[in-house]
């Protein structure tokens, strides 16, 4: 299982390098980069939570990173492929306020009270609020993406389609394993959550390589493209092997 976490982390780092080296220095790129960064931190936190002595710290860090993901996705879809709102100071504060509260409270006992030696986690009332926040923001992102797929044509439509499918498959699994099941009283399946990131990374990578997602023309050479693809397929294969064993 550790190798799968490592491969997911490696893909995130490679994608961040692509964004930094070849992406425009604009809001969509920054927002998307924040999502990839948060995914890598969340993935690493899940690993630490199950394979280290820092379970409580890791569990709280996972929700810290998790609070960034829907916010980054929302800023991305509000500004890509075209800006959908004027980002005034008041609007930015309104969008940032709830996520900022979770960022401040996640290192405390607000969401995670304690983690036992057997990794059984005791949650607080904050988990319900976090679940509502995550679900609302993700539904808004998916709704705006669906509307965009009916609005735009050509490459812009294709880019949004791959973004939508990758996001839908990923969050559907993550919401079940890392939010719904903990609310129902078990966290033993939350270590599977990072595996669903692979869907998002796979669809996104394909959109970057084939359809110039975020206008990153494939300055990425074939070697880099093959490297990312190989790591992705290795992650998928190992994930399937882990699930069925």
Beta strands, then each sheet from edge to edge (+ up, - down):
strand 1: 112-115
strand 2: 121-123
sheet 1: 1+ 2-
end
